[in-house]
Amino acid sequence: MATEFGDVSVAGPQQPQVPITGLPPQVLQQIANQASQQAAIQSAKTHYVSFSAEVVPHTIESLLALCADLVNKHQPDEIYLALNTPGGQVACGIGAYNMLRALPVKIITHNVGAVDSIGNVIFLAGDQRYCCSNAGFMFHGVGFDINGQNLRLERKLLGERLDALQADERKIASIISDRTEMTDDQVEESFLNQVTRDPDFAKSNGIVHEVRDLDIPKGAPIYQLVFQRQGVVVR
């Protein structure tokens, strides 16, 4: 079963139908089992969400919509966010960071593969942060793409673009400095030269609190965000 959030489906536990009298015993038993499962989900203190996608408007909107839905319907103590992302748009990442930090639940983030670029900002929203032993973190400076062969770059336009890039880097640097033990020089180096850091670096510099593989308890509610991607064929 899956819940739809726009162009994304969420694979996870669903509400059972109301029992109908006169059904065969095996059907009634199935309904009872579903009701019991739903009760267990409702009482679960931790809900697990898997996010494996780019950081762009429709993926972040879907992630935040799901988290809000979990808070409204289940009032969990914790949302455990398993992250694997190549990064994406700075504004989306910072917006997600601020919203996750504002939720009235404890946010746990876990790097389950690669957390790159602006994905690091979302990762740092976690009150507790972990990474798998074979995971990595990639940092680099903010850039912009130039599309079209007839684009004319004048001094005014270049100045505006540079000002915007520097403003974004200051925002990211502020979050990294607040949430980790990385020095200003390390942050600046990560902007000037793309660097990929391993779990040992992440642990020693406060990016993660512990290096450990993801271990989801049996019966815990799990939600997988599944996005439709243009030009991608799943075989």
C-alpha positions as CSV (number, residue, x, y, z in Angstrom):
1,M,0.0,0.0,0.0
2,A,1.2,3.5,-0.7
3,T,0.1,7.1,0.1
4,E,0.3,9.7,-2.7
5,F,1.9,13.1,-2.1
6,G,1.7,14.7,-5.6
7,D,4.1,12.8,-7.9
8,V,5.6,10.8,-5.1
9,S,4.3,7.7,-3.4
10,V,5.0,6.7,0.1
11,A,5.3,3.0,0.8
12,G,4.4,2.4,4.4
13,P,1.8,1.1,6.8
14,Q,-1.8,2.1,6.1
15,Q,-5.1,2.4,8.0
16,P,-7.1,-0.9,8.0
17,Q,-10.7,-0.8,6.8
18,V,-13.6,-1.0,9.3
19,P,-14.6,-4.6,10.0
20,I,-17.8,-5.8,8.4
21,T,-20.0,-8.4,10.1
22,G,-20.8,-11.6,8.2
23,L,-17.3,-12.0,6.7
24,P,-15.5,-15.4,6.8
25,P,-13.4,-16.1,9.9
26,Q,-10.1,-15.9,8.0
27,V,-11.1,-12.4,6.7
28,L,-12.1,-11.2,10.1
29,Q,-8.8,-12.5,11.5
30,Q,-6.9,-10.6,8.8
31,I,-8.8,-7.4,9.7
32,A,-8.0,-8.0,13.4
33,N,-4.3,-8.4,12.6
34,Q,-4.4,-5.2,10.5
35,A,-6.0,-3.4,13.4
36,S,-3.4,-4.7,15.8
37,Q,-0.6,-3.7,13.5
38,Q,-2.1,-0.2,13.2
39,A,-2.4,0.1,17.0
40,A,1.3,-0.9,17.2
41,I,2.2,1.7,14.6
42,Q,0.1,4.4,16.4
43,S,2.0,3.7,19.6
44,A,5.4,3.5,18.0
45,K,7.8,6.1,19.4
46,T,10.1,6.2,16.4
47,H,9.0,6.3,12.7
48,Y,11.6,5.6,10.0
49,V,11.7,7.6,6.8
50,S,14.0,6.7,3.8
51,F,14.9,9.6,1.5
52,S,17.1,8.7,-1.5
53,A,16.8,11.6,-4.0
54,E,18.0,14.9,-5.3
55,V,17.4,18.0,-3.2
56,V,14.9,19.8,-5.4
57,P,11.5,21.4,-4.7
58,H,9.2,18.4,-5.3
59,T,11.3,16.0,-3.3
60,I,11.7,18.3,-0.3
61,E,8.1,19.3,-0.4
62,S,7.2,15.6,-0.3
63,L,9.6,14.9,2.5
64,L,8.3,17.7,4.7
65,A,4.7,16.8,3.9
66,L,5.3,13.3,5.1
67,C,7.1,14.4,8.3
68,A,4.2,16.8,9.0
69,D,1.7,14.0,8.4
70,L,3.5,11.7,10.8
71,V,3.6,14.4,13.5
72,N,-0.1,15.2,13.0
73,K,-1.4,11.6,12.9
74,H,1.0,9.7,15.2
75,Q,2.7,12.2,17.5
76,P,6.0,10.2,17.5
77,D,8.8,11.0,19.8
78,E,11.3,10.6,17.0
79,I,11.5,10.7,13.2
80,Y,14.5,8.7,12.0
81,L,15.6,10.0,8.6
82,A,17.8,7.6,6.5
83,L,19.5,9.9,3.9
84,N,21.2,9.1,0.6
85,T,21.4,12.2,-1.6
86,P,23.7,13.8,-4.3
87,G,22.5,17.3,-3.2
88,G,20.7,19.8,-5.3
89,Q,19.4,23.3,-4.7
90,V,20.7,25.4,-1.9
91,A,17.4,27.1,-1.1
92,C,15.6,23.8,-0.8
93,G,18.3,22.3,1.5
94,I,18.3,25.3,3.9
95,G,14.5,25.4,3.9
96,A,14.4,21.7,4.8
97,Y,17.0,22.2,7.5
98,N,15.0,25.0,9.2
99,M,11.7,23.1,8.9
100,L,13.1,19.8,10.3
101,R,14.7,21.7,13.2
102,A,11.3,23.3,13.9
103,L,9.3,20.1,14.2
104,P,8.2,19.2,17.7
105,V,9.9,15.8,17.6
106,K,13.4,14.6,17.9
107,I,15.1,14.3,14.4
108,I,17.7,11.5,13.9
109,T,19.6,11.5,10.7
110,H,21.6,8.6,9.3
111,N,23.9,8.7,6.3
112,V,23.2,5.3,4.6
113,G,25.4,5.8,1.5
114,A,26.4,9.3,0.4
115,V,25.4,12.7,1.6
116,D,26.7,15.2,-0.8
117,S,26.7,19.0,-1.3
118,I,23.6,20.7,0.2
119,G,22.5,17.3,1.5
120,N,25.0,17.9,4.3
121,V,22.9,20.8,5.5
122,I,19.8,18.6,5.7
123,F,21.8,15.9,7.5
124,L,22.9,18.4,10.1
125,A,19.3,19.1,11.1
126,G,19.5,15.9,13.1
127,D,19.6,16.1,16.9
128,Q,21.5,12.8,16.7
129,R,23.5,12.0,13.6
130,Y,25.0,8.7,12.5
131,C,26.6,7.2,9.4
132,C,27.2,3.7,8.1
133,S,30.8,2.5,8.1
134,N,31.0,2.7,4.3
135,A,29.3,6.0,3.9
136,G,30.8,9.3,2.8
137,F,30.2,13.1,2.9
138,M,31.1,15.3,-0.1
139,F,31.5,19.1,0.3
140,H,32.1,21.7,-2.4
141,G,31.4,25.3,-3.1
142,V,28.2,26.8,-4.5
143,G,28.0,27.1,-8.3
144,F,25.6,27.8,-11.1
145,D,24.9,26.3,-14.5
146,I,25.0,28.2,-17.8
147,N,22.5,26.9,-20.3
148,G,22.4,28.0,-23.9
149,Q,25.1,29.0,-26.3
150,N,24.0,32.6,-26.7
151,L,24.1,33.6,-23.1
152,R,25.9,37.0,-22.7
153,L,27.8,37.5,-19.5
154,E,28.3,41.1,-18.6
155,R,30.1,42.5,-15.5
156,K,26.7,43.4,-13.8
157,L,25.4,39.9,-14.3
158,L,28.6,38.3,-13.1
159,G,28.6,40.5,-10.1
160,E,25.0,39.6,-9.2
161,R,25.8,35.9,-9.6
162,L,28.9,36.1,-7.5
163,D,27.1,38.0,-4.8
164,A,24.4,35.3,-4.7
165,L,27.0,32.5,-4.5
166,Q,28.9,34.1,-1.7
167,A,25.7,34.7,0.2
168,D,24.7,31.0,-0.1
169,E,28.2,29.9,1.0
170,R,27.9,32.1,4.1
171,K,24.6,30.5,5.0
172,I,26.0,27.0,4.6
173,A,29.2,27.8,6.5
174,S,27.2,29.2,9.4
175,I,25.2,26.0,9.7
176,I,28.3,23.8,9.4
177,S,30.0,25.9,12.1
178,D,27.0,25.8,14.4
179,R,26.4,22.1,14.1
180,T,29.9,20.6,13.8
181,E,33.4,21.0,15.1
182,M,34.9,21.8,11.7
183,T,37.2,24.9,11.8
184,D,36.6,27.9,9.6
185,D,39.7,26.9,7.5
186,Q,38.2,23.4,7.0
187,V,34.9,24.9,5.8
188,E,36.7,27.3,3.5
189,E,38.8,24.5,2.1
190,S,35.6,22.5,1.4
191,F,34.3,25.4,-0.6
192,L,37.4,26.0,-2.6
193,N,38.3,22.4,-3.3
194,Q,35.7,19.6,-3.6
195,V,36.5,17.1,-0.8
196,T,34.9,13.8,0.2
197,R,35.2,12.8,3.8
198,D,35.0,9.4,5.4
199,P,33.3,8.3,8.6
200,D,36.4,8.8,10.7
201,F,36.7,12.4,9.7
202,A,32.9,12.9,10.3
203,K,33.2,11.4,13.8
204,S,36.3,13.4,14.8
205,N,34.9,16.7,13.5
206,G,31.4,16.4,15.0
207,I,29.5,15.8,11.8
208,V,28.2,12.5,13.2
209,H,27.9,11.4,16.8
210,E,28.6,7.8,16.1
211,V,29.6,5.5,13.2
212,R,27.2,2.6,13.0
213,D,25.2,0.7,10.4
214,L,21.4,1.3,10.2
215,D,19.5,-1.3,12.2
216,I,15.7,-1.0,12.1
217,P,13.8,-2.9,14.8
218,K,11.3,-5.6,13.6
219,G,7.8,-4.1,13.4
220,A,9.0,-0.5,13.3
221,P,7.0,1.7,10.9
222,I,9.0,2.4,7.8
223,Y,8.2,4.9,5.0
224,Q,10.0,4.9,1.6
225,L,9.6,8.0,-0.5
226,V,9.5,6.9,-4.2
227,F,9.9,9.6,-6.8
228,Q,9.0,9.6,-10.5
229,R,12.0,10.7,-12.5
230,Q,11.8,11.8,-16.1
231,G,13.9,9.8,-18.5
232,V,14.6,7.1,-16.0
233,V,13.5,3.6,-17.0
234,V,13.2,1.0,-14.2
235,R,13.7,-2.5,-15.4
